[in-house]
Amino acid sequence: MCRHLLVPLDDSLLAVETVRKAVEFARQMHARITFLHVQEDFGATSAGALERVMSPAAFNEHMAGEARAILAKAEAVARAAGVAHESAIVRGSRVHETILESARKHGCDLIFMASHGRRGLTSLMLGSQTQRVLQHATIPVLVAAVESNLAGQAMRAPLAIIGDEHRSLAAVIHGLEFLVRETREKGVAPSFELIDAMLHYIHQFPERLHHPKEEEYLFRKLAERTHAVDATLEELRRQHIEGHAAVSELEFAVHGYRRDPQGGFAAFADGVARFAAGQMAHMALETKVILPAARAHLTEADWTEIANAFAANGDPRFSVDNDEEFRELFTRIVNHAPAFAQTE
């Protein structure tokens, strides 16, 4: 019986499903997980060497890349499931060798990886790398069937995007909770610049982008197909309104905290706790009730429309530029928050 999984991840949509399956497997086995991201050594390239000299700040940001963002979202899934976990970022050019060495270093007794689809996926962590790990591994390798061409393909991309956006929000909430704990337990002075970035992300992305898309596309389509979850949809819409109010209250508490770091901390901590509890319950209700109902009742045409909306191409109110802006903002947040994984 396995006790410690190594789960290599890249930034593909297939990795989103891999995380879900790996966490569920670990939960059933009462095992723990080490999430791994293998990052190219940008500093060893000629472009990296030049940037290190010309712009050290840009070099550091480029080196960090999206690795911590990928792992922070994976950790959010494990945390919600109560699965013990840790994360590692390792730089290397020979991915399969790095995976195998990481499994040995962390004492893992199983490697849980994604298989590859048949439609030209080129990610380093899929396809040929999985084959090489299988060829050279001395411990069991479990290859998850998350190919892009399995049955129900139309729903896979939108479900992965929705899940990924939930995990991004959960990771930012975890960062806020971490800052509260650091201040309460260690007296660490808060980084208001970081808090402001987190609140900007929360206010602008889930409140103005993610939730409207849910209501306009996912909720509306589901209500057209079945009345079995009408009460839950109404509750989720109400929670969207309450969540917007909670964000405004949290922003107000931050202003008070900034003016009075001693006296304003309690209100800030309470605001974070209320917002976190509400959002996590909201996402859990969607995951446990709405998404299974959507899988059961929505048609392929419905999923295609939802996919287009969440890919920012289905409605002129939602722009590709905004999606990329918030992706970059989320990456900057997790790269500067002390709560997330460090490079080995």
N, C-alpha and C positions, 0 to 999 in steps of 0.2 A: 504494500500500500504506500503510495507516494505521500510525502509530507511537505515537500518544498518544490514549487514550480518555478521555472524560469520562463518568462513570457516576453519574447522579443517583439518590439513594436516599431512600426514606421508611422507615417502620417497619412496613410491611405484610408479610404472608407472601410475596406475589409478589416483593418486593424480595430475599428470600432466594434465590429461583431466579434472579433477574436477576444477582445477584453471581456465582453459580456459572457462568452462561453467559458473562458478561462476562470473567471471569478465564480461562476456557478459550479464549475467542476471542483474548484478548490473548496468551496463551501460544503459541498456534499462529501468531500474527502477529509474535511477538517484539516486542510493543508494551508500553508502560507504561500505567498507569491513574491517573487522579485521581478518587477517589471524592468525591462532593459531596452534602451535605445542606443544603437550604434551610430555614432556621428562621425562624418568625414572630418579629418584633421585639416580644417581650413588654414590653420597657421602654418602648415607645411607646404602650402601652395605658393607660387610666386605672387599671386594677387594678395594672399593673406600676409605675406612678408612685407609687401609694399604698404598695405593698409595699416599694419602694426606700427610702422614708422610715421606715416602721414596723418593717421587719425586713430589714436589709441582707443578712444571712446567707441568709435564705430567698429573697430576691430573686436572689442570685447562683446559688443552687441551681436555682431555677426557670428562670433564663436559660440555664443549661447544659443542662437538660432531658436528653433521651435522645440528643441528636445524636451525642455522642462514643461512646455505646454502640453506636449503629447503625454508625458508621464503624469502630470497633474490631473488630467482628465481620466486616465486609467485609475489613479488612486481614488478618485471620487466614486467610481463604481465599487471598488473593493471596500471602501469605507462604509458605503450605504449597505453593503451585504454583510458587514461585520467580519470580513476576511482580513487576517493579518497580512501586512504587505510592506515592502520597501521598494525603492527605485534606484536605478543606476544609469548613468550616462557614461559611455566608454567611447573614446575616439579610436578609430582604426580603419584601415582600408580593406582588410580581409574579413568580411563580415562574419562568415561562418566560423572562422577560427576564433573571433572575438566572442561569439555566442558560446562556443564550447568552453573557452577558457573562463568566461563569466559563470557558467554553470558549475565548473569545478571550484572556482574561488568562493562562490556563495554557498556551496554545499547542497546544490539542488539535485534532486533525484528524478526529475522529469522535466523535459523541455516541451512547452506547449506553443505550437506555431501555427500560422495560417498556411493553408495551401494556396495555390495560385489558380486564377481563372484561365479561360482559354481565349481571351479577347485582348491580348496585347498588353497586359499589365506589366510594367517595367520596374516597379519598385524594388530597391535593393533587398528589402527584407522578405520578398516573396519569390516564388518560382525557383530559380536556380539556387538561391541561398538555402531554401528549405531542403532541396535535394542534397546539397553538400553537407548540411547538418546531419541528415539521415545517413549518409554514407560514412561519416567519420565519428558519429556520436558513440560513446561507450555507456550512456545511460538511455533509458527509453525516451522516445520522441513521439508525442501525440500531435498529429496533424489535424487541425480543425477544418471541417468542410464548410467553408464560407465562400465558395467560388461565386463569381458574378453571374454564372449561367445556370444556377440551380433554379428549381421551380419557384415562382413568386418573385421573379427578378424585378418587376416594376416597382414593388414596394420597398425593395432593399435600400436603394439610395435615399429616399425621403426618410425612412425610419432611421437610417444611419445618421443623417444630418440632424434630425430632431434629437436623437440620443446624444450626439456630439455637442449640440448646443446646450442641452441640459447639463452635461458634464462640465462644460466650460463655466456655466453659472455656479454649479456646485463647487468647483475648484476655487473660484473667486470668493465665494461665501466662506469656504474653509480658510482662505487667507485672511479674511477679516476676523474670523474667530481666533485664528492664531495670534494676530496682533493684539487682540483683547487679552488673551491668556498671557502673552509676554509682558504686557503692561501690568496686569494684575499680580502675576506670580514673581516677576523679576524686576519690576519697576523700570522696564525698558521704555525709553521715550518713543512716542509714536512717530512714524513718518507720515506727515499729513499729505505730502506729495503723492505717496503711494495710496493712501486712503482716498484721496481725491480721484486718482485714476480708477480705483476700484468702483467708486460710486458713479463715476462718469460711465463706465462700462455697463454697470447694472441699470442705470437710468436710461441709457440710450439703446443698449442692445436688447435685453429681454423686454423692456417696457415699450419701446417704440418700434422694434423690428420683429422679435420672435413671437410675442404674444398676439399682436395683430394678425400675423400670418396664421397662427394656430386657429384663431377664431374665424378668419375669413375663408380658410381653405379646409383644414382638418376637421374642425368642429362642424362647419356648415355641411360638408360632404357626408359626415357621419350621421348628422341629424336627418339628412335626406334619405339615407339608406335604412335606418332603424330607429325605433323609439325606445329601445331597451336601455339606453344610457342617457336619456334626456335629462334626468335629474342630476346626473353627474356632470354633464356638460354645463348645466345651469350653475352648479356649484363652482365649477372651474372658472366660469365667466365672472362670478362674484369674487372669487379669489384673485382674479386679475385686477379688479378694482381695488380690493383691499391691499394687494401687493403694491400698487402704484402709490397708495396713501402711505404705506410703510416705508417706501423709498423716500418720500418727501419728509417724513418724520425723522428718518435716519440722517438725511442731509442737514436738517435743522439741528439735530443733536451734534453733528460734526462741527457745525459753526460754533455752537456753544463750547464744545471741547477745545476748539482752537483758541477761543478767547480766554478760556479758563481751564488749562490742562489738569489742574487738581480737582476742581469742583465739577467739571464737565464730563469726567470719565464715566461716572455711573450711568448717566443718561445715554452716552454713546454705547456702552456695553449692553445696556438693556435694549437699545434700538437694534443692535446687531443680533442679539439673541432672538428677538421677536421676528425680525425679518428672516433670519436663517430658518427658524422653525416653520414659518409660513411657507417659504419657498420650497423647502425640502418635502413638506407634506403635499404641496401642490404637485411637484414633479413625481412623487411616489404615486399619487392618485392617477395621474396621466399614464404612468408606466404600467400600473397594475390593472387599470380598468379600460382606459380609452384606447391605448395602442393595441391591446388584444382584440377589442371590439372592431377597431379599424381593420386589422388583419382579416377578421372574419367576414366583414360586410362590404368593404370598399371594393370597387372594380378596378381593373387595370387602368382604365381611362381616368378614374378618380386619382389613382396614385401618380399617374403621369402629370396631372394638373398640380397636385401637391408638390411633386418633385420640382417642377418648374418654378413654383412660387418660392420654395425654400432654397433653390439655387439662385434666387434673385432675378429670374428672367421672366416671371409670369405676371408681373404687375408693375406699372411705371412708378408706383409709390416706393418700390424697393429697388435700390440700385446695387450693382455689383461693386461699385467703389465703396459703398458703406459697409458691405460684408467684409471686404478686404481690410478696411480701416479697423473694424472691430477685431478681426483676427490678429492684426498686428498689435493692437492695444492689449488684447489678452496675453499675447506672447510677452510683451514688455512687462506686464504685471507679474506674471509668474517668474520671469527672469530676475525681478528685483525683490520679490517677496521671500523672506527667509524660510518660509514654510515648505518649500519645495525641494526637489532632489538636487544634489550637487554632482558635478562631474568627477568621475574617479580618475 
